Amino acid sequence: MRQSVRDSLVVAKRNLIRMVRIPEVVLFGLIQPVMFVILFTYVFGGSIQVGGSLSSQDYRNFLMAGIFAQTVTFATAGAGAGIADDMHKGLIDRFRSLPMARGAVLTGRTIADLAQTALTLVVLAGVALLLGWRTHENFGKILAGFGLLLLLGYAFSWIGALIGLSVRTPEAATSGGLIWLFPLTFISNAFVDSNKLPTFFRHIAEWNPFSTTVQACRELFGNLPPGFKTPDAWPMQHPVLASVLWSVLILLVFRTLAVRKYRSAAA
């Protein structure tokens, strides 16, 4: 166990150094979510009713949890592309020749991606505050909300790792990492009140792990708009617990599958 932890941290350090030496990767990762915040705030603010309010300020507060969650999940595509690139260049074969824990390569990569995601959230939260986003709960609950976002992002990074190990090129990993994220994030409560969705899509949104984390963050940030009716589905009634359960389940399942795939793909 000690060797596995040590090897994972060494690989994580390698990936963090690589990010510092290629700053455009981090920069572009920051630009996209900032664009989403600005566009959704000023294009849709005041046009979409949430709860009983058409206020642009209420929509801005409602929106930010969805943007935060979208940011951490979209980082999945980058994680998959990075692992696919290492496979394509033969770096994974070099790691295999070293006396190191097998799962350390993937764990180190996902830890580094988590650090980049945390940096992105800090910058994004600063931009959101400048644009007028406000929280209405104590500091502990706000930190808990961001903790749930990072847990969801880390769990999803293992889905990206599995995709990266299952394709032949980084380009394919990027496409494969995004194609399933769009329905996941848009059939949800991220940008609109899920109560207003058609019945079929509403049920999907209410049991969506992405929606669950968004709902949990809105409660922890105090960003539920006036007159908002919480859906009756269990995950929406107990979003914090449901978010933790979903994230842990995804993490356990996809870490197991990714490590197994790594062993067979590198064999």
N, C-alpha and C positions, 0 to 999 in steps of 0.2 A: 504494500500500500504506500509506504514512504517513497519507494522508487517511482511508483506511478505518479504520485503528486509532484515529485521533483522533476521528472521528465516532462510532465505536462506544463509546468511553469517554465522550463527551458524552451519548449516549443512556443509557448505563449509569448515569451520575451522575443524570440526570433521574429514572430509575426508582428509584434508591436514595433520593433526596430524597422521592419520592412515598411510599415505604414508611415513611419516618420520620414523615411527616405523617399517615399512616393506620396508626398502630401496632397497631390491632386485627387487621390482616391478618397481621402478624408474630406477634402473640400467639396467635391461633387456630392458626397454623401450628405453634406450639410445643406447644400443649395436646394436639393429637391424638396425636403420637408418644409423649408422656409417658404418656397414658392407655393406649396399647397396651402399653408397658413394664410398667406397674403391673398391668394386667389379666392379661396373659399370664404374668407372673412369679408372681402369687399365686393365679390360678385354675387354671393348667395346671402350674405348678411342682410336681414330685413325682408327677404323674399320667402324664406322657409319658416313655417310656424312650428315651434317646438313647445309642447304642452299647450298653454293658452296664450303664448306670447309670440309676437312678431318683432320684438325688439332685437336690433342687431347686436346689442351687448349680451343679451341672453343667449342668442345663437352662437356668439363667439365663445362664451363660456362652455356651452353645450358641445361645441365642435372640438375643442382642444384635446379632450381625452381621446377622441377618435383619431385625430392627427398624430398624437403621441403613439397610440397603439399601431397605427399604420406604419409609422416610421420604424418601430422595432421589428415589425414582421417583414417589411420590405428588405431589411438588412439580410434576410435569409438568402436572397438571390446572390448577394455578394459573397456570403460564406460558401455557397455551393460552387460559385465560379472560382474562388480561390483554391478550394480543394481540387477541383477538376484541373486547374492550371498546374498545381503541384504534381498531380498524377501524370498529366500530359508531358511535363518536362523531365519526368523520371526522378523527381526529388523524393517521392515516397519510397522508391526502391532504395535510395541511399539511406533513408531512415531505417528501413528494414534490415540493413546490414549492420546497424548499430545495436549494442546490447541495451535496448530500451523497451519500456512497456508498450505493448501494441496499441492500446487505446489512447496513449499519451499524445499521438500526432493529432487526432481529432479533438481531444479534450483541450489541448493547447490552442488549437485554432479557434475553437468556439469561445474560449476565455478571452482571447485577443479581440474577437468580434464583439464580445459583450462589453469590453472596455471602450471600443469605438462607439458602440451604441449608446453607452452612458454619456460619453462626451457630446454626441449628437443631441441627446435629450436635454442636456444642460444648456446648450446653445439655443435649441428650439424653445425651451421654456423662457429664456431671456427675451427672445424675439416676440413670443406671445405676450409677455408682460408689457413690452413696449407698445404692442398693438391694442392693449386694453384688457387682456385676459386677467381675471382675478379669481382667487380661491377664497373660500369662506369657512374653512375648517382650521384646526390647530396644526402646528408644524409636524407633529407625529403622524397624523393621518395623511398629510401631503406626502411625506416620505414613504409611507406605506403604499400609497398609490403608485409612486415611481418604482418602488420595489416590485410591485405586481407587474408593471410594464417590463422591467428588466427580466423577471422570471419568465414571462411569456416570450420575450425575445430570445432568451437563452434556449428555451425549449424548442422554439421554431428553428433555431440555428442548426439543430440536429437533423431536422427535416432537410435543410439545405445541404448538410454534410452527406446525407444519404443520396440526395439527387446528384451531388458532385461526384460521388463515387460510382454512380450508375450510368453516367454518360461519358462520351469520348472526348469532348472538347469543352473549354470554358464557355464558348458561345452557346452551346446546347444547355449547359448548366444554368446560364443566365435566363434563357428562354423558359426552360423547365422550372426554374425557381420563381418566375413571375406569373406564369399562366394560371396557376391554381390560387395565387394570392388575390387576384382581382375579384373573382366571385366571393372569396372569403371575406374580403374587406368591404365590398359594396353591398352584399346581401347581409347587412348587419345594421346596427343602430349607430354606426360611427358618424354619419352625416345627416341622417334624418331620424325622426321618431319612428321606431319600428312598429308602433301601433297603427301607423298609416299605410303600412305595406299590405299588398294582397295576402290573403290568408295563408297560402302555401309558403310564400317567401317570409311571412311573419314568423311562422313556426321555425323555419330554418334559422332566421336571425336570432330568435330567442334562445336557441340551444347552441348557437355558434360560440366556440371558445373565445373568439376575438370579441364578439359582442359582450360576453360576460366580463371580460377584463375592462372594456370600455365603461360598462355600467358600474363596475366596482370603483373605477377611478372617479367617475362623476360623483358618486356618493362620498368618496374620501376627500375629494377636492371641494365638495359643496357646490357643484356646478349643475345640479338638476334644476331646470327652469320652473317658474311658477306655474301651477296647474298641471304639471307633468304626471301622467298616470303610469305607474310602474306595471309592466305586463305581469300576468298571473303565473307565467312559467317559473318553475323552481329556480333555475339559474339567475333569473332576473330578480327574484325575491331574496335570494341569498348570494349576491354576486361575488363578494369577497371570498367566501368559502368555495364557491363553484370555480372561480378563477384559479385559485391555488390547486384545486383538484384536477382541473383540466390541464394546467401547465405541468404538474408533476406527472400525470398520466402520459402526456405527449413526450415529455423528457425521457421517462423510463422506456417507453416503447421504441422511440426512434433512436435513442442512444444504443440500445441493444441491437437494433437492426443495422445501424451505421457501423458499429464496431464489427459485427459479423460480416457485413459487406466488405469492409476494409480488409479483413483477414483473407477473404476469398478473392478479392480483386487484386490484392498484392501478392497472392500466393504464386 
